[in-house]
């Protein structure tokens, strides 16, 4: 078995559009990337993510429920590729297909976050509201980065601990 059987490496855009390799414990079958378009044809949630994703393994479900799959990103955090709180790292194609250029440009002036801004807003009803949350974060962050990330970290941790974020 090769390391790629256990660790998933995703090339994302980092600060100033610099490519960054983001590491995660593999929770999907090896052909998951090529099956993405097929899966997105199924029923998705308000943010465009599949409600039931057949690419996720049984062990992967457990790892995701308790955020264990994200542990390798501590390495990314230690290297300085990402910061603790911010907009999650995404592939260039995801940015270009789904996000307005202005939001993409503003978001990519900073490092992506290990703990995503979206987890501060657990009941976001649709993608338009998701975008509004990202813009609000960017506005606040540009005014006072330390205060903004501290406030978002507090909300995210509270939502994870008391609200069961990502426990389904």
DSSP file (Angstrom, degrees, kcal/mol; ACC not computed):
  #  RESIDUE AA STRUCTURE BP1 BP2  ACC     N-H-->O    O-->H-N    N-H-->O    O-->H-N    TCO  KAPPA ALPHA  PHI   PSI    X-CA   Y-CA   Z-CA
    1    1 A X              0   0    0      0, 0.0     2,-0.2     0, 0.0     5,-0.0   0.000 360.0 360.0 360.0 136.4    0.0    0.0    0.0
    2    2 A X    >   -     0   0    0      1,-0.1     3,-1.7     4,-0.0     4,-0.3  -0.512 360.0-110.1 -92.8 161.9    1.3    3.4   -0.9
    3    3 A X  G >> S+     0   0    0      1,-0.3     4,-2.7     2,-0.2     3,-2.1   0.843 116.1  66.4 -58.4 -34.4    1.1    6.6    1.1
    4    4 A X  G 34 S+     0   0    0      1,-0.3    -1,-0.3     2,-0.2     5,-0.1   0.688  89.5  66.6 -63.9 -16.7   -1.5    8.0   -1.3
    5    5 A X  G <4 S+     0   0    0     -3,-1.7    -1,-0.3     1,-0.1    -2,-0.2   0.702 116.5  25.1 -72.5 -19.0   -3.9    5.2   -0.1
    6    6 A X  T <4 S+     0   0    0     -3,-2.1    20,-3.2    -4,-0.3     2,-0.5   0.699 119.6  53.9-115.6 -31.8   -3.9    7.0    3.3
    7    7 A X  E  <  -A   25   0A   0     -4,-2.7     2,-0.5    18,-0.3    18,-0.2  -0.929  65.2-153.2-114.5 129.1   -3.2   10.6    2.7
    8    8 A X  E     -A   24   0A   0     16,-3.3    16,-2.0    -2,-0.5     2,-0.5  -0.866   8.8-159.1 -98.9 130.6   -5.1   12.8    0.2
    9    9 A X  E     -A   23   0A   0     -2,-0.5     2,-0.5    14,-0.2    14,-0.2  -0.952   7.7-171.9-114.5 122.7   -3.1   15.7   -1.3
   10   10 A X  E     -A   22   0A   0     12,-2.6    12,-2.9    -2,-0.5     2,-0.8  -0.958  18.2-140.8-118.1 121.5   -5.1   18.5   -2.7
   11   11 A X  E     +A   21   0A   0     -2,-0.5    81,-0.3    10,-0.2     2,-0.2  -0.730  36.2 168.1 -83.8 115.1   -3.5   21.3   -4.7
   12   12 A X  E     -A   20   0A   0      8,-3.0     8,-2.9    -2,-0.8     2,-0.5  -0.698  40.2 -96.5-119.6 169.8   -5.2   24.5   -3.7
   13   13 A X  E     -A   19   0A   0     77,-2.6    77,-0.5    -2,-0.2     6,-0.2  -0.794  44.1-175.6 -89.1 129.6   -4.6   28.2   -4.1
   14   14 A X    >   -     0   0    0      4,-3.0     3,-1.7    -2,-0.5     4,-0.1  -0.179  45.8 -28.4-103.8-159.3   -3.0   29.8   -1.1
   15   15 A X  G >  S+     0   0    0     66,-0.4     3,-1.5     1,-0.3    -1,-0.3  -0.289 134.1   6.7 -57.7 134.8   -2.1   33.4   -0.2
   16   16 A X  G 3  S-     0   0    0     92,-3.9    -1,-0.3     1,-0.3    93,-0.1   0.792 130.4 -69.4  58.6  31.7   -1.5   35.5   -3.3
   17   17 A X  G <  S+     0   0    0     -3,-1.7     2,-0.3    91,-0.5    -1,-0.3   0.599  88.1 155.8  66.6  13.9   -2.6   32.6   -5.5
   18   18 A X    <   -     0   0    0     -3,-1.5    -4,-3.0    90,-0.2    -1,-0.2  -0.562  50.0-111.4 -71.1 128.7    0.5   30.5   -4.6
   19   19 A X  E     -A   13   0A   0     -2,-0.3     2,-0.4    -6,-0.2    -6,-0.2  -0.380  38.7-171.9 -62.3 136.1   -0.2   26.8   -5.0
   20   20 A X  E     -A   12   0A   0     -8,-2.9    -8,-3.0    -2,-0.1     2,-0.7  -0.997  21.8-133.6-132.2 133.0   -0.3   25.0   -1.7
   21   21 A X  E     -A   11   0A   0     -2,-0.4     2,-0.5   -10,-0.2   -10,-0.2  -0.796  23.5-160.2 -87.5 119.6   -0.5   21.3   -1.1
   22   22 A X  E     -A   10   0A   0    -12,-2.9   -12,-2.6    -2,-0.7     2,-0.4  -0.874   6.5-148.0-104.3 130.1   -3.2   20.6    1.5
   23   23 A X  E     +A    9   0A   0     -2,-0.5     2,-0.3   -14,-0.2   -14,-0.2  -0.789  23.0 162.2-104.4 139.0   -3.0   17.2    3.3
   24   24 A X  E     -A    8   0A   0    -16,-2.0   -16,-3.3    -2,-0.4     2,-0.4  -0.973  45.7 -99.1-144.2 156.6   -5.9   15.2    4.7
   25   25 A X  E     -A    7   0A   0     44,-2.3   -18,-0.3    -2,-0.3     2,-0.2  -0.662  54.1-104.5 -73.3 132.8   -6.5   11.6    5.7
   26   26 A X        +     0   0    0    -20,-3.2    -1,-0.1    -2,-0.4     4,-0.1  -0.412  49.0 164.2 -65.5 126.4   -8.1    9.9    2.8
   27   27 A X        +     0   0    0     -2,-0.2    30,-2.6     2,-0.1     2,-0.3   0.362  57.2  63.8-120.5  -1.8  -11.8    9.4    3.5
   28   28 A X  B    S-B   56   0B   0     28,-0.3    28,-0.2     1,-0.1    27,-0.1  -0.801  92.7 -86.9-121.7 163.4  -13.0    8.7   -0.1
   29   29 A X    >   -     0   0    0     26,-2.5     3,-1.9    -2,-0.3     4,-0.2  -0.257  47.0-105.3 -62.6 157.2  -12.3    6.0   -2.6
   30   30 A X  T 3  S+     0   0    0      1,-0.3     3,-0.4     2,-0.1    -1,-0.1   0.752 119.6  53.7 -60.5 -26.2   -9.2    6.5   -4.8
   31   31 A X  T 3> S+     0   0    0      1,-0.2     4,-1.1     2,-0.1    -1,-0.3   0.211  74.7 112.9 -93.1  16.7  -11.4    7.5   -7.8
   32   32 A X  T <4 S+     0   0    0     -3,-1.9     3,-0.4     1,-0.2     4,-0.4   0.865  71.0  54.3 -59.4 -41.0  -13.3   10.2   -5.9
   33   33 A X  T >4 S+     0   0    0     -3,-0.4     3,-1.0     1,-0.2     4,-0.3   0.903 108.8  47.3 -63.3 -41.2  -11.9   13.1   -7.9
   34   34 A X  T 34 S+     0   0    0     -3,-0.3     4,-0.3     1,-0.2    -1,-0.2   0.713 111.9  52.2 -74.4 -18.2  -12.9   11.8  -11.3
   35   35 A X  T 3X S+     0   0    0     -4,-1.1     4,-2.3    -3,-0.4    -1,-0.2   0.402  80.7  98.5 -94.0   1.6  -16.4   11.0   -9.9
   36   36 A X  H <> S+     0   0    0     -3,-1.0     4,-2.4    -4,-0.4     5,-0.2   0.930  81.9  47.6 -58.0 -50.9  -17.1   14.5   -8.6
   37   37 A X  H  > S+     0   0    0     -4,-0.3     4,-0.5     1,-0.2    -1,-0.2   0.891 112.1  51.5 -59.7 -39.2  -19.1   15.7  -11.5
   38   38 A X  H >4 S+     0   0    0     -4,-0.3     3,-1.0     1,-0.2     4,-0.3   0.920 111.5  46.8 -60.9 -45.3  -21.2   12.6  -11.4
   39   39 A X  H >< S+     0   0    0     -4,-2.3     3,-1.8     1,-0.2    -2,-0.2   0.857 104.0  61.2 -68.3 -36.0  -21.9   13.0   -7.7
   40   40 A X  H 3< S+     0   0    0     -4,-2.4    -1,-0.2     1,-0.3    -2,-0.2   0.624  91.2  69.3 -68.3 -11.2  -22.8   16.6   -8.1
   41   41 A X  T << S+     0   0    0     -3,-1.0    -1,-0.3    -4,-0.5    -2,-0.2   0.674  91.9  76.8 -75.6 -17.5  -25.7   15.6  -10.4
   42   42 A X  S <  S-     0   0    0     -3,-1.8     2,-0.3    -4,-0.3    11,-0.0  -0.095 107.1 -56.5 -82.3-174.7  -27.4   14.1   -7.3
   43   43 A X        -     0   0    0      9,-0.1     8,-2.2     7,-0.1     9,-0.5  -0.495  61.9-170.8 -70.2 127.0  -29.2   16.0   -4.5
   44   44 A X  B     -C   50   0C   0     -2,-0.3     6,-0.3     6,-0.3    -4,-0.0  -0.773  20.5-112.2-117.2 160.9  -27.0   18.6   -2.9
   45   45 A X    >   -     0   0    0      4,-3.1     3,-2.0    -2,-0.3    -1,-0.1  -0.134  50.7 -80.6 -79.5-175.5  -27.4   20.8    0.1
   46   46 A X  T 3  S+     0   0    0      1,-0.3    81,-0.7    78,-0.2    -1,-0.1   0.668 131.0  51.6 -65.1 -16.9  -27.7   24.5    0.0
   47   47 A X  T 3  S-     0   0    0     79,-0.2    -1,-0.3     2,-0.2     3,-0.1   0.330 121.7-102.5-102.1   6.6  -24.0   25.0   -0.4
   48   48 A X  S <  S+     0   0    0     -3,-2.0     2,-0.4     1,-0.3    -2,-0.1   0.647  77.8 133.4  86.0  15.5  -23.7   22.6   -3.4
   49   49 A X        -     0   0    0      1,-0.1    -4,-3.1     2,-0.0    -1,-0.3  -0.812  65.6-100.3 -99.1 141.1  -22.3   19.6   -1.4
   50   50 A X  B     -C   44   0C   0     -2,-0.4    -6,-0.3    -6,-0.3     3,-0.2  -0.309  21.5-147.7 -58.9 135.6  -23.8   16.2   -2.0
   51   51 A X  S    S+     0   0    0     -8,-2.2     2,-0.5     1,-0.3    -1,-0.1   0.935  94.4  23.6 -69.5 -46.5  -26.2   15.2    0.8
   52   52 A X  S    S-     0   0    0     -9,-0.5     2,-0.7   -13,-0.1    -1,-0.3  -0.980  79.5-165.3-119.7 118.2  -25.2   11.5    0.5
   53   53 A X    >   -     0   0    0     -2,-0.5     3,-1.7    -3,-0.2   -13,-0.0  -0.880   9.7-166.5-109.2 106.4  -21.8   11.1   -1.1
   54   54 A X  T 3  S+     0   0    0     -2,-0.7    -1,-0.1     1,-0.3   -25,-0.1   0.596  83.6  71.5 -67.6  -9.1  -21.1    7.5   -2.3
   55   55 A X  T 3  S+     0   0    0    -27,-0.1   -26,-2.5   -23,-0.1     2,-0.3   0.702  78.1  93.2 -77.7 -18.7  -17.4    8.3   -2.6
   56   56 A X  B <  S-B   28   0B   0     -3,-1.7   -28,-0.3   -28,-0.2     2,-0.1  -0.603  73.4-136.1 -80.2 131.0  -17.0    8.4    1.2
   57   57 A X     >  -     0   0    0    -30,-2.6     4,-1.9    -2,-0.3     5,-0.1  -0.326  23.0-109.2 -78.1 166.2  -15.9    5.1    2.8
   58   58 A X  H  > S+     0   0    0      2,-0.2     4,-1.3     1,-0.2     5,-0.1   0.919 123.9  45.4 -62.1 -44.1  -17.4    3.7    6.0
   59   59 A X  H  > S+     0   0    0      1,-0.2     4,-2.4     2,-0.2    -1,-0.2   0.888 109.0  58.3 -64.8 -38.0  -14.2    4.5    7.9
   60   60 A X  H  > S+     0   0    0    -33,-0.2     4,-2.6     1,-0.2     5,-0.2   0.862  99.5  57.1 -59.6 -38.0  -14.1    7.9    6.2
   61   61 A X  H  X S+     0   0    0     -4,-1.9     4,-2.3     2,-0.2    -1,-0.2   0.926 109.4  45.3 -59.0 -45.0  -17.5    8.7    7.6
   62   62 A X  H  X S+     0   0    0     -4,-1.3     4,-1.5     2,-0.2     6,-0.3   0.924 112.7  50.1 -65.2 -45.4  -16.2    8.2   11.1
   63   63 A X  H  <>S+     0   0    0     -4,-2.4     5,-1.8     1,-0.2     6,-1.1   0.893 113.5  46.6 -61.3 -40.2  -13.0   10.1   10.5
   64   64 A X  H ><5S+     0   0    0     -4,-2.6     3,-1.5     3,-0.2    -1,-0.2   0.891 104.6  60.4 -69.3 -40.1  -15.0   13.1    9.1
   65   65 A X  H 3<5S+     0   0    0     -4,-2.3    -1,-0.2     1,-0.3    -2,-0.2   0.878 115.5  33.6 -56.0 -39.3  -17.5   13.1   11.9
   66   66 A X  T 3<5S-     0   0    0     -4,-1.5    -1,-0.3    -5,-0.1    -2,-0.2   0.174 110.9-116.0-106.1  16.6  -14.8   13.7   14.5
   67   67 A X  T X 5S+     0   0    0     -3,-1.5     3,-1.3    99,-0.3     4,-0.3   0.622  73.9 134.0  63.0  15.5  -12.6   15.9   12.2
   68   68 A X  G > < +     0   0    0     -5,-1.8     3,-1.6    -6,-0.3     4,-0.3   0.838  62.5  65.6 -64.6 -31.7   -9.8   13.3   12.3
   69   69 A X  G 3  S+     0   0    0     -6,-1.1   -44,-2.3     1,-0.3     3,-0.4   0.718  96.5  57.7 -63.3 -19.9   -9.4   13.6    8.6
   70   70 A X  G X  S+     0   0    0     -3,-1.3     3,-2.2    -7,-0.3     4,-0.3   0.575  76.7  96.6 -86.4 -10.6   -8.2   17.2    9.0
   71   71 A X  T X  S+     0   0    0     -3,-1.6     3,-2.3    -4,-0.3     4,-0.4   0.831  73.7  62.3 -53.6 -39.9   -5.3   16.3   11.4
   72   72 A X  T >> S+     0   0    0     -3,-0.4     3,-1.3    -4,-0.3     4,-0.8   0.733  88.6  73.3 -60.2 -17.9   -2.6   16.3    8.7
   73   73 A X  H <> S+     0   0    0     -3,-2.2     4,-2.5     1,-0.3    -1,-0.3   0.628  76.7  76.3 -72.6 -10.1   -3.4   20.0    8.1
   74   74 A X  H <> S+     0   0    0     -3,-2.3     4,-2.8    -4,-0.3    -1,-0.3   0.866  92.8  54.5 -61.2 -34.8   -1.6   20.7   11.4
   75   75 A X  H <> S+     0   0    0     -3,-1.3     4,-2.2    -4,-0.4    -2,-0.2   0.927 107.3  48.4 -61.5 -46.0    1.5   20.2    9.2
   76   76 A X  H  X>S+     0   0    0     -4,-0.8     5,-2.1     1,-0.2     6,-1.0   0.890 112.2  49.9 -60.6 -38.9    0.2   22.8    6.8
   77   77 A X  H ><5S+     0   0    0     -4,-2.5     3,-0.7     1,-0.2    -2,-0.2   0.925 110.4  48.8 -65.2 -45.6   -0.4   25.1    9.8
   78   78 A X  H 3<5S+     0   0    0     -4,-2.8    -2,-0.2     1,-0.2    -1,-0.2   0.846 110.0  52.2 -64.3 -34.5    3.1   24.5   11.2
   79   79 A X  H 3<5S-     0   0    0     -4,-2.2    -1,-0.2    -5,-0.2    -2,-0.2   0.661 114.7-117.9 -74.1 -16.0    4.6   25.2    7.7
   80   80 A X  T <<5S+     0   0    0     -4,-0.8    -3,-0.2    -3,-0.7    -2,-0.1   0.614  80.3 123.1  87.3  12.7    2.7   28.5    7.5
   81   81 A X  S   <S+     0   0    0     -5,-2.1    31,-0.5    -6,-0.2   -66,-0.4   0.828  79.7  18.0 -73.1 -32.1    0.7   27.5    4.4
   82   82 A X  E    S-d  112   0D   0     -6,-1.0     2,-0.2    29,-0.2    31,-0.2  -0.842  73.8-131.3-132.6 167.2   -2.6   28.1    6.2
   83   83 A X  E     -d  113   0D   0     29,-2.9    31,-2.6    -2,-0.3    32,-0.3  -0.704  32.5-104.3-114.5 172.2   -3.8   29.9    9.3
   84   84 A X  E    S+     0   0D   0     -2,-0.2    31,-3.1    29,-0.2     2,-0.4   0.921 103.5  25.9 -65.0 -45.7   -6.0   28.7   12.1
   85   85 A X  E    S+d  115   0D   0     29,-0.2     2,-0.3    28,-0.2    31,-0.2  -0.955  86.7  85.6-123.1 137.8   -9.2   30.5   11.0
   86   86 A X  E    S-d  116   0D   0     29,-1.8    31,-1.5    -2,-0.4     2,-0.4  -0.984  78.8 -32.5 166.5-168.0  -10.1   31.7    7.5
   87   87 A X  S    S-     0   0    0     24,-0.3    26,-1.7    -2,-0.3     3,-0.1  -0.652  73.8-105.1 -78.5 129.6  -11.7   30.7    4.2
   88   88 A X        -     0   0    0     -2,-0.4    26,-0.1    24,-0.2     2,-0.1  -0.132  38.8 -96.6 -57.5 147.9  -11.1   27.1    3.5
   89   89 A X        -     0   0    0     24,-0.5     2,-0.3   -77,-0.1    -1,-0.1  -0.422  49.7-177.6 -65.9 138.7   -8.4   26.1    0.9
   90   90 A X        -     0   0    0    -77,-0.5   -77,-2.6    -2,-0.1     2,-0.1  -0.958  29.5-101.1-137.6 155.0   -9.9   25.4   -2.5
   91   91 A X     >  -     0   0    0     -2,-0.3     4,-2.1   -79,-0.3     3,-0.2  -0.351  36.6-113.8 -67.9 155.2   -8.7   24.3   -5.9
   92   92 A X  H  > S+     0   0    0    -81,-0.3     4,-2.6     1,-0.2     5,-0.2   0.893 117.2  54.9 -57.9 -41.3   -8.4   27.0   -8.5
   93   93 A X  H  > S+     0   0    0      1,-0.2     4,-2.4     2,-0.2    -1,-0.2   0.866 106.3  51.2 -63.8 -35.7  -11.2   25.4  -10.6
   94   94 A X  H  > S+     0   0    0     -3,-0.2     4,-2.2     2,-0.2     5,-0.5   0.936 111.0  48.1 -66.3 -45.9  -13.5   25.6   -7.6
   95   95 A X  H  X S+     0   0    0     -4,-2.1     4,-2.0     1,-0.2    -2,-0.2   0.951 115.8  44.3 -56.0 -49.6  -12.7   29.3   -7.1
   96   96 A X  H  < S+     0   0    0     -4,-2.6    -2,-0.2     1,-0.2    -1,-0.2   0.843 117.3  43.1 -70.0 -35.0  -13.2   30.1  -10.8
   97   97 A X  H  < S+     0   0    0     -4,-2.4    -1,-0.2    -5,-0.2    -2,-0.2   0.843 127.6  23.2 -78.9 -34.3  -16.4   28.1  -11.3
   98   98 A X  H  < S+     0   0    0     -4,-2.2     2,-0.4    -5,-0.2    -3,-0.2   0.708 107.6  66.6-110.8 -22.8  -18.3   29.0   -8.1
   99   99 A X  S  < S-     0   0    0     -4,-2.0    -1,-0.1    -5,-0.5     2,-0.0  -0.822  78.2-110.6-113.6 141.6  -17.1   32.3   -6.7
  100  100 A X     >  -     0   0    0     -2,-0.4     4,-2.4     1,-0.1     3,-0.4  -0.349  33.5-117.0 -61.1 146.4  -17.3   35.9   -8.0
  101  101 A X  H  > S+     0   0    0      1,-0.2     4,-3.1     2,-0.2     5,-0.2   0.867 113.4  55.4 -53.9 -41.6  -13.9   37.3   -9.1
  102  102 A X  H  > S+     0   0    0      2,-0.2     4,-2.2     1,-0.2    -1,-0.2   0.903 109.6  45.3 -61.8 -42.5  -14.0   40.0   -6.4
  103  103 A X  H  > S+     0   0    0     -3,-0.4     4,-2.8     2,-0.2     5,-0.2   0.925 114.4  49.4 -66.9 -43.8  -14.5   37.5   -3.6
  104  104 A X  H  X S+     0   0    0     -4,-2.4     4,-2.2     2,-0.2    -2,-0.2   0.938 111.5  48.5 -58.7 -48.7  -11.8   35.3   -5.0
  105  105 A X  H  < S+     0   0    0     -4,-3.1    -1,-0.2     1,-0.2    -2,-0.2   0.918 115.2  44.0 -60.5 -44.8   -9.3   38.2   -5.3
  106  106 A X  H >< S+     0   0    0     -4,-2.2     3,-1.4    -5,-0.2     4,-0.2   0.920 113.6  50.1 -67.4 -43.8  -10.0   39.4   -1.8
  107  107 A X  H >< S+     0   0    0     -4,-2.8     3,-1.5     1,-0.3    -1,-0.2   0.872 105.2  57.5 -63.4 -37.2   -9.9   36.0   -0.2
  108  108 A X  T 3< S+     0   0    0     -4,-2.2   -92,-3.9     1,-0.3   -91,-0.5   0.399  86.0  77.7 -81.7   5.4   -6.6   35.1   -1.8
  109  109 A X  T <  S+     0   0    0     -3,-1.4    -1,-0.3   -94,-0.2     2,-0.3   0.624 100.5  46.1 -80.2 -13.2   -4.8   38.0   -0.3
  110  110 A X  S <  S-     0   0    0     -3,-1.5   -94,-0.2    -4,-0.2     2,-0.1  -0.776  99.5 -88.8-122.5 168.7   -4.7   36.0    2.9
  111  111 A X        -     0   0    0     -2,-0.3   -24,-0.3   -96,-0.1   -29,-0.2  -0.455  47.4-106.5 -72.8 147.4   -3.8   32.5    3.8
  112  112 A X  E     -d   82   0D   0    -31,-0.5   -29,-2.9   -26,-0.1     2,-0.4  -0.265  39.8-114.8 -66.1 164.2   -6.6   29.9    3.7
  113  113 A X  E     -d   83   0D   0    -26,-1.7   -24,-0.5   -31,-0.2   -29,-0.2  -0.823  11.2-150.0-110.6 144.0   -7.9   28.6    7.1
  114  114 A X  E    S+     0   0D   0    -31,-2.6     2,-0.7    -2,-0.4   -29,-0.2   0.924 101.0  46.7 -66.6 -47.2   -7.8   25.3    8.8
  115  115 A X  E    S-d   85   0D   0    -31,-3.1   -29,-1.8   -32,-0.3    -1,-0.2  -0.878  98.8-132.3-100.2 110.9  -11.1   26.1   10.5
  116  116 A X  E >   -d   86   0D   0     -2,-0.7     3,-1.9   -31,-0.2     4,-0.2  -0.312   8.4-128.6 -72.5 143.1  -13.4   27.5    7.9
  117  117 A X  G >  S+     0   0    0    -31,-1.5     3,-2.2     1,-0.3     4,-0.3   0.810 105.3  70.2 -53.5 -34.1  -15.4   30.7    8.2
  118  118 A X  G >  S+     0   0    0      1,-0.3     3,-1.4   -32,-0.2    -1,-0.3   0.757  85.9  66.7 -61.2 -23.4  -18.6   28.7    7.2
  119  119 A X  G <  S+     0   0    0     -3,-1.9     3,-0.3     1,-0.3    -1,-0.3   0.589  90.3  63.8 -76.0  -8.0  -18.5   26.8   10.5
  120  120 A X  G <  S+     0   0    0     -3,-2.2     2,-0.4     1,-0.2    -1,-0.3   0.605 106.3  46.9 -81.6 -13.4  -19.3   30.1   12.3
  121  121 A X    X   +     0   0    0     -3,-1.4     3,-0.9    -4,-0.3    -1,-0.2  -0.717  68.9 171.1-128.7  78.3  -22.6   30.1   10.4
  122  122 A X  T 3  S+     0   0    0     -2,-0.4    -1,-0.1    -3,-0.3    -2,-0.1   0.721  72.2  49.3 -69.1 -22.4  -24.1   26.6   10.7
  123  123 A X  T 3   +     0   0    0      2,-0.0     2,-0.5     0, 0.0    -1,-0.3  -0.217  67.5 156.5-113.1  44.6  -27.5   27.2    9.3
  124  124 A X    <   -     0   0    0     -3,-0.9   -78,-0.2    -6,-0.2   -77,-0.1  -0.581  28.9-157.5 -71.8 119.2  -26.7   29.0    6.0
  125  125 A X        -     0   0    0     -2,-0.5     2,-0.3     1,-0.1    -1,-0.2   0.729  61.8  -1.9 -77.3 -21.9  -29.7   28.3    3.8
  126  126 A X  S  > S-     0   0    0      1,-0.1     4,-1.9   -79,-0.1     3,-0.2  -0.964  74.5 -93.7-160.2 173.7  -28.0   28.9    0.4
  127  127 A X  H  > S+     0   0    0    -81,-0.7     4,-2.7    -2,-0.3     5,-0.2   0.846 118.1  59.3 -66.1 -34.9  -24.9   29.7   -1.6
  128  128 A X  H  > S+     0   0    0      1,-0.2     4,-2.0     2,-0.2    -1,-0.2   0.910 108.3  45.5 -60.0 -42.4  -25.8   33.4   -1.8
  129  129 A X  H  > S+     0   0    0      2,-0.2     4,-2.3     1,-0.2    -1,-0.2   0.876 109.5  55.6 -67.8 -36.9  -25.9   33.6    2.0
  130  130 A X  H  X S+     0   0    0     -4,-1.9     4,-2.2     2,-0.2    -2,-0.2   0.932 108.3  48.3 -58.4 -46.5  -22.6   31.7    2.2
  131  131 A X  H  X S+     0   0    0     -4,-2.7     4,-2.6     1,-0.2    -1,-0.2   0.906 108.9  53.4 -60.8 -41.8  -21.1   34.3   -0.1
  132  132 A X  H  X S+     0   0    0     -4,-2.0     4,-2.3     1,-0.2    -1,-0.2   0.887 108.1  50.7 -61.7 -38.6  -22.5   37.1    2.1
  133  133 A X  H  X S+     0   0    0     -4,-2.3     4,-2.3     2,-0.2    -1,-0.2   0.903 110.4  49.4 -65.3 -40.7  -20.8   35.5    5.2
  134  134 A X  H  X S+     0   0    0     -4,-2.2     4,-2.6     2,-0.2    -2,-0.2   0.917 111.7  48.1 -64.3 -42.8  -17.5   35.3    3.4
  135  135 A X  H  X S+     0   0    0     -4,-2.6     4,-2.7     2,-0.2    -2,-0.2   0.902 110.8  51.4 -64.9 -40.7  -17.7   38.9    2.3
  136  136 A X  H  X S+     0   0    0     -4,-2.3     4,-2.4     2,-0.2     5,-0.2   0.917 110.9  48.7 -62.6 -42.4  -18.6   40.0    5.9
  137  137 A X  H  X S+     0   0    0     -4,-2.3     4,-3.1     2,-0.2    -2,-0.2   0.942 112.0  48.5 -60.6 -47.5  -15.6   38.0    7.2
  138  138 A X  H  X S+     0   0    0     -4,-2.6     4,-2.4     2,-0.2    -2,-0.2   0.899 110.9  50.8 -61.7 -41.5  -13.3   39.7    4.6
  139  139 A X  H  X S+     0   0    0     -4,-2.7     4,-1.1     2,-0.2    -1,-0.2   0.942 115.3  42.2 -59.6 -48.5  -14.7   43.1    5.5
  140  140 A X  H  X S+     0   0    0     -4,-2.4     4,-2.6     1,-0.2     3,-0.3   0.903 113.8  52.1 -66.2 -41.4  -14.1   42.6    9.2
  141  141 A X  H  < S+     0   0    0     -4,-3.1     4,-0.3     1,-0.2    -1,-0.2   0.891 106.1  53.3 -64.8 -39.9  -10.7   40.9    8.7
  142  142 A X  H  < S+     0   0    0     -4,-2.4    -1,-0.2    -5,-0.2    -2,-0.2   0.796 113.2  45.3 -65.8 -27.1   -9.4   43.8    6.5
  143  143 A X  H  < S-     0   0    0     -4,-1.1    -2,-0.2    -3,-0.3    -1,-0.2   0.891 139.6  -4.3 -81.1 -43.0  -10.4   46.2    9.4
  144  144 A X     X  -     0   0    0     -4,-2.6     4,-2.5    -5,-0.1     5,-0.2  -0.634  63.0-176.4-155.2  87.8   -8.9   44.1   12.3
  145  145 A X  H  > S+     0   0    0     -4,-0.3     4,-2.6     1,-0.2     5,-0.2   0.887  83.9  47.5 -57.6 -45.1   -7.5   40.7   11.4
  146  146 A X  H  > S+     0   0    0      2,-0.2     4,-2.2     1,-0.2    -1,-0.2   0.946 115.1  44.2 -65.5 -48.7   -6.6   39.6   15.0
  147  147 A X  H  > S+     0   0    0      2,-0.2     4,-2.5     1,-0.2    -1,-0.2   0.916 114.6  50.4 -61.8 -43.8   -9.9   40.6   16.5
  148  148 A X  H  X S+     0   0    0     -4,-2.5     4,-2.7    -8,-0.2     5,-0.2   0.944 112.3  44.9 -62.2 -50.0  -11.9   39.0   13.6
  149  149 A X  H  X S+     0   0    0     -4,-2.6     4,-2.5    -5,-0.2    -1,-0.2   0.865 112.7  52.4 -65.3 -34.6  -10.1   35.7   13.7
  150  150 A X  H  X S+     0   0    0     -4,-2.2     4,-2.1    -5,-0.2    -1,-0.2   0.932 112.0  45.7 -64.7 -45.3  -10.4   35.6   17.5
  151  151 A X  H  X S+     0   0    0     -4,-2.5     4,-2.1     2,-0.2    -2,-0.2   0.918 115.0  46.7 -64.2 -44.3  -14.2   36.2   17.3
  152  152 A X  H  X S+     0   0    0     -4,-2.7     4,-2.9     2,-0.2     5,-0.2   0.899 109.8  53.8 -66.2 -39.9  -14.6   33.6   14.5
  153  153 A X  H  X S+     0   0    0     -4,-2.5     4,-2.7    -5,-0.2     5,-0.3   0.925 108.8  49.8 -59.2 -44.1  -12.5   31.0   16.3
  154  154 A X  H  X S+     0   0    0     -4,-2.1     4,-2.1     1,-0.2    -2,-0.2   0.924 113.7  45.0 -60.3 -45.9  -14.7   31.4   19.4
  155  155 A X  H  X S+     0   0    0     -4,-2.1     4,-2.4     2,-0.2    -2,-0.2   0.900 114.0  49.2 -66.2 -41.0  -17.9   31.0   17.3
  156  156 A X  H  X S+     0   0    0     -4,-2.9     4,-2.3     2,-0.2    -2,-0.2   0.946 112.0  47.1 -65.1 -48.7  -16.5   28.0   15.4
  157  157 A X  H  X S+     0   0    0     -4,-2.7     4,-3.0    -5,-0.2     5,-0.3   0.910 112.7  50.7 -60.5 -41.9  -15.3   26.2   18.5
  158  158 A X  H  X>S+     0   0    0     -4,-2.1     4,-2.8    -5,-0.3     5,-0.8   0.918 110.7  48.7 -61.2 -43.8  -18.7   26.9   20.2
  159  159 A X  H  X5S+     0   0    0     -4,-2.4     6,-1.9     3,-0.2     4,-0.6   0.854 114.7  45.8 -66.0 -34.3  -20.6   25.5   17.2
  160  160 A X  H  X5S+     0   0    0     -4,-2.3     4,-0.7     4,-0.2    -2,-0.2   0.945 121.1  36.1 -71.5 -48.6  -18.4   22.4   17.1
  161  161 A X  H  <5S+     0   0    0     -4,-3.0    -2,-0.2    -5,-0.2    -3,-0.2   0.933 135.4  19.6 -72.7 -47.4  -18.5   21.7   20.8
  162  162 A X  H  <5S+     0   0    0     -4,-2.8    -3,-0.2    -5,-0.3    -2,-0.1   0.687 128.3  45.1-100.5 -20.7  -22.1   22.7   21.6
  163  163 A X  H  <<S-     0   0    0     -5,-0.8    -3,-0.2    -4,-0.6    -4,-0.1   0.482  97.4-124.7-105.2  -3.6  -23.8   22.6   18.2
  164  164 A X    ><  -     0   0    0     -4,-0.7     3,-2.2     1,-0.2    -4,-0.2   0.783  35.6-169.6  68.1  27.0  -22.5   19.4   16.8
  165  165 A X  T 3  S+     0   0    0     -6,-1.9    -1,-0.2     1,-0.3   -46,-0.0  -0.239  71.0   2.6 -52.7 135.4  -21.0   20.9   13.7
  166  166 A X  T 3  S+     0   0    0      1,-0.1    -1,-0.3  -100,-0.0   -99,-0.3   0.670  95.5 119.3  61.7  21.4  -19.9   18.2   11.2
  167  167 A X    <         0   0    0     -3,-2.2    -2,-0.1     1,-0.2    -1,-0.1   0.398 360.0 360.0 -95.3   5.0  -21.2   15.4   13.5
  168  168 A X              0   0    0     -4,-0.2    -1,-0.2  -104,-0.1  -103,-0.1   0.474 360.0 360.0 -95.6 360.0  -23.7   14.1   11.0
